[in-house]
Amino acid sequence: MTFEEIKKILGSKTIGIAGCGGLGSNCAAALTRVGVGALVIADFDVIVESNLNRQYYFHDQIGMLKVFALKQNLLMINPHVKVHAFDIRLCISDIVEIFRGCDVIVEAFDKAEMKHMIIDAVHTHLPEKHLVMGIGMAGWGDNDIIHCRKSDKLIVCGDESNEVSDQNPPLAPRVGVVASMQANAVLEILLGKNPLSKSTYN
C-alpha cells in the first residue's frame, strides 16, 4: 500500500484522544503526520515548563490550555486535519458523548483512576469501539520490555509495570515510544495487518 493510498483511507477516519499530555500530544502528532482526517482531543490542563521534557509543546506556549496549544501545533503539521478540541475534565458521560463518533479511542491519562474510568465507559457504553491505552512508560531504558497486548477490542501499550513517581519520572524517549506504539496500533486497526508484519489487532 502506497502512502497516498494510506492517506486516502485515513483521511476519512476520526480518532479520539483522551488526554493531551505526553502520550496524547505525541500520539496526536504521529497520527496527524500520517494523514488521519480528524482528531477529537480533550483535556482540562494548562502547559507548565515541566511538561516540556516529554510533551509536544513549546516554551512560548507555557500557560496555554493544552487542547488549544495542541490544536495549533497539529495544524502546523497538517493544515487540513480537522481538530475538535474540548477543554474539559472528562467524566463517563463526557467520554461517551464526545468520542461516540470516533473510529478508535486513545487513552492518554496520567492517573490510574482515570484509566479505569475510560475502560468502564467504553466497555459499557461504546463496546464496538477499540480502546488503545498506555500503561507503564516511566523512567528510561528497558526497550525490550515495552510491548502491545491485545484483549478483544482493548489494546495496552507500554511495559505495564513502571509507574510514574518522583524517583521514576516520565521522560521523552520512553513516553514517545509508547505514544508511537499507540499511534501504530491505531493504524493497524484502521488499515489492517501490514503484510510484512506478524502481529495483528483486528
C-alpha positions in Angstrom: 0.0 0.0 0.0 1.5 3.4 -1.0 1.5 6.4 1.3 -1.1 8.1 -1.0 -3.4 5.0 -0.6 -2.8 5.1 3.2 -3.7 8.8 3.4 -6.8 8.2 1.3 -8.1 5.6 3.8 -7.0 7.6 6.9 -8.4 10.8 5.6 -12.0 9.6 6.3 -11.2 8.5 9.9 -11.7 10.2 13.2 -9.6 9.4 16.3 -10.5 10.4 19.8 -7.7 11.2 22.2 -8.5 11.4 25.9 -5.7 13.5 27.5 -3.2 15.8 25.8 -0.1 15.2 27.9 3.0 13.1 27.0 1.1 10.3 25.4 -1.8 12.2 23.9 0.1 15.1 22.4 2.8 12.8 20.8 0.2 10.3 19.5 -1.8 13.0 18.0 1.2 14.4 16.2 2.1 11.0 14.8 -1.5 10.4 13.6 -1.6 13.9 12.0 1.6 13.2 10.1 0.2 10.1 8.5 -3.0 11.7 7.3 -5.8 11.0 9.8 -8.6 13.2 8.8 -9.9 14.3 12.1 -9.0 14.2 15.8 -11.2 14.8 18.8 -8.9 15.8 21.7 -9.9 16.5 25.3 -8.0 17.8 28.3 -8.5 20.5 31.0 -4.9 21.2 31.9 -2.5 24.1 31.1 1.1 23.8 29.9 3.8 24.2 32.5 7.5 24.2 32.0 8.0 20.7 33.4 5.7 19.3 30.6 8.3 20.2 28.0 10.5 17.2 28.9 8.1 14.9 27.1 5.0 16.7 25.7 4.5 18.1 22.2 4.5 21.8 23.2 6.9 24.7 23.0 8.3 27.1 25.6 6.3 30.1 24.3 3.1 28.0 24.9 3.6 27.8 28.6 0.3 28.9 30.3 -1.9 27.9 27.4 -4.6 25.3 27.7 -3.1 22.1 26.3 -6.0 21.3 23.9 -5.8 24.7 22.1 -1.9 24.6 22.0 -2.0 21.1 20.6 -4.6 22.0 18.0 -2.3 24.9 17.0 0.7 22.6 16.7 -1.2 19.9 14.8 -2.4 22.4 12.2 1.2 23.5 11.7 2.0 19.8 10.8 -1.1 19.4 8.5 -3.4 22.4 7.9 -6.0 20.1 6.5 -6.6 18.0 9.6 -9.8 18.7 11.5 -9.2 19.1 15.2 -12.1 19.2 17.6 -10.7 20.4 20.9 -12.6 20.1 24.2 -11.3 22.0 27.3 -13.0 19.6 29.8 -12.2 17.3 32.7 -13.7 14.1 31.3 -16.3 12.0 33.2 -18.0 8.9 31.9 -20.9 10.8 30.3 -18.5 13.2 28.6 -16.4 10.3 27.2 -19.5 8.7 25.7 -20.8 11.9 24.2 -17.5 13.3 22.9 -16.0 10.1 21.5 -19.1 8.4 20.2 -18.4 9.3 16.6 -14.7 8.3 16.7 -13.4 5.2 14.8 -10.8 4.5 17.6 -10.3 5.9 21.0 -6.8 6.5 22.5 -6.5 6.7 26.3 -3.7 9.1 27.4 -4.4 9.9 31.0 -1.9 10.3 33.8 -3.9 8.9 36.7 -4.9 5.2 37.3 -8.4 6.1 38.3 -9.0 7.9 35.0 -7.7 4.9 33.1 -10.1 2.7 34.9 -12.9 5.2 34.2 -12.4 5.2 30.4 -12.2 1.4 30.3 -15.6 1.3 32.1 -17.1 4.0 29.9 -16.0 2.4 26.6 -16.8 -1.2 27.7 -20.2 -0.3 29.0 -21.4 2.3 26.6 -19.3 2.0 23.4 -18.5 -1.7 23.3 -18.0 -1.6 19.5 -15.0 0.8 19.8 -11.3 -0.1 20.0 -9.6 1.5 23.0 -5.8 1.9 22.8 -4.2 2.5 26.2 -0.8 3.4 27.5 0.4 1.8 30.8 3.9 1.7 32.0 6.3 4.2 30.4 8.2 5.9 33.3 11.9 6.1 33.5 14.4 5.2 30.8 15.9 2.1 29.1 14.5 -1.4 29.0 13.3 -1.1 25.4 12.9 -4.8 25.3 10.0 -4.9 27.9 7.8 -2.4 26.1 5.1 -4.2 24.2 1.5 -4.2 23.0 -1.1 -6.6 24.4 -4.5 -7.2 22.9 -7.6 -8.4 24.7 -10.6 -8.2 22.3 -11.0 -4.5 21.5 -8.7 -3.3 24.3 -5.0 -2.8 23.3 -2.4 -1.9 26.0 0.9 -0.3 25.0 3.8 0.0 27.5 5.6 -2.2 29.9 2.6 -2.4 32.2 4.7 -2.0 35.3 6.8 1.2 35.6 4.6 3.7 37.3 5.5 7.4 37.5 7.0 8.7 40.7 9.4 11.4 41.8 12.2 8.9 41.6 10.9 7.4 38.3 9.7 10.3 36.2 8.2 10.1 32.7 10.8 11.2 30.1 10.6 12.0 26.4 12.2 8.8 25.0 10.1 6.2 26.7 6.9 8.2 26.6 7.5 8.9 22.9 8.0 5.2 22.2 4.7 4.3 23.9 2.8 7.1 22.2 4.1 6.0 18.8 3.1 2.4 19.6 -0.4 3.7 20.4 -0.5 5.5 17.0 0.9 2.4 15.3 -1.9 0.3 16.9 -4.5 2.7 15.6 -3.1 2.4 12.1 -3.3 -1.4 12.3 -6.9 -1.2 13.4 -7.8 1.1 10.6 -5.6 -0.3 7.8 -5.5 -3.9 8.7 -2.4 -6.0 9.2 0.8 -4.9 7.4 1.7 -7.9 5.1 5.3 -7.7 6.3 4.3 -7.8 10.0 3.4 -10.8 12.2 1.2 -9.1 14.7 -2.5 -8.0 14.4 -5.0 -6.1 16.4 -8.1 -6.9 14.3 
